[in-house]
Amino acid sequence: MSLELINFVYDSIANSVHENGLYDGIKALLGVSFGQFLSYVKNDDKDKFQERFLELLESNEELKKELMALKVTTGDNVHGDKITVNGEKNIGKIDSIVTLHIS
């Protein structure tokens, strides 16, 4: 499960446009750590990303739960600030969903 979550976050950062809902949701959940993980993605250092992200997940169960909820909520389908869940388009903004999880 952790490797699947790590790949989800890595791919979401690598393939997302700055200020789209998923990118911003992950950035909000990672807080100050986001910059470190973004630099691993920009440097195409997936091994270091996986190593450090696994350490983070193992030490922070709440973060793991929040990222899993984000993954499930988005259904891995995000376009701009809209999400698609089970084929329904434009369900809402992902940052609204994240706000519910982190408030």
C-alpha positions in Angstrom: 0.0 0.0 0.0 2.8 2.4 0.8 4.5 2.0 -2.6 1.2 2.6 -4.3 0.7 5.8 -2.3 4.3 6.9 -2.9 3.9 6.4 -6.7 0.6 8.3 -6.6 2.2 11.3 -4.9 5.3 11.3 -7.1 3.3 11.0 -10.3 0.8 13.6 -9.1 3.6 16.1 -8.4 5.5 15.2 -11.6 2.4 15.4 -13.9 0.4 18.2 -12.2 0.4 21.8 -13.2 1.2 24.2 -10.4 -2.0 25.4 -8.7 -4.2 22.6 -9.8 -6.3 21.0 -7.2 -4.4 17.8 -6.7 -1.0 19.5 -6.7 -2.2 22.0 -4.1 -3.9 19.3 -2.0 -0.6 17.4 -1.8 1.3 20.5 -1.1 -1.0 21.4 1.7 -0.8 18.0 3.3 3.0 17.8 3.1 3.5 21.4 4.4 7.2 22.4 4.7 8.3 19.0 3.4 6.8 19.6 0.0 9.8 21.6 -1.3 12.1 18.7 -0.6 9.9 16.2 -2.4 9.4 18.6 -5.3 13.2 18.9 -5.7 13.5 15.1 -5.9 10.8 15.1 -8.6 12.5 17.9 -10.6 15.8 16.1 -10.4 14.2 12.9 -11.5 15.4 11.2 -8.3 12.6 8.8 -7.8 14.7 6.4 -5.6 15.5 9.2 -3.1 11.9 10.4 -3.2 10.6 6.9 -2.4 13.1 6.4 0.4 12.4 9.7 2.1 8.6 9.5 1.5 8.5 6.0 3.0 10.3 7.3 6.1 7.7 10.1 6.3 4.7 7.8 6.0 6.1 5.4 8.6 6.5 8.2 11.1 3.2 9.9 10.3 0.1 7.7 10.2 -2.3 10.7 10.0 -0.5 11.9 6.8 -0.8 8.5 5.3 -4.6 8.4 6.0 -5.0 11.9 4.5 -3.1 11.0 1.4 -5.1 7.8 1.0 -8.3 9.7 1.3 -7.1 12.2 -1.3 -6.2 9.3 -3.6 -9.5 7.6 -3.2 -11.4 10.9 -3.5 -9.8 11.9 -6.7 -10.1 8.5 -8.2 -6.7 9.2 -9.8 -8.5 11.5 -12.3 -7.8 15.2 -11.9 -8.0 17.8 -14.6 -7.2 21.4 -13.5 -9.1 22.1 -10.4 -11.9 19.6 -11.2 -12.0 16.0 -10.3 -13.7 13.0 -11.8 -15.0 10.2 -9.6 -16.5 7.1 -11.1 -17.1 8.8 -14.4 -18.9 11.9 -13.0 -17.2 15.0 -14.2 -16.6 18.2 -12.3 -17.6 16.9 -9.0 -15.9 19.8 -7.3 -12.7 21.4 -6.3 -10.1 19.2 -4.7 -8.9 21.9 -2.3 -12.4 22.0 -0.7 -12.1 18.3 -0.1 -8.6 18.6 1.4 -9.8 21.4 3.6 -12.3 19.1 5.2 -9.6 16.5 5.9 -7.0 18.8 7.4 -9.2 21.2 9.4 
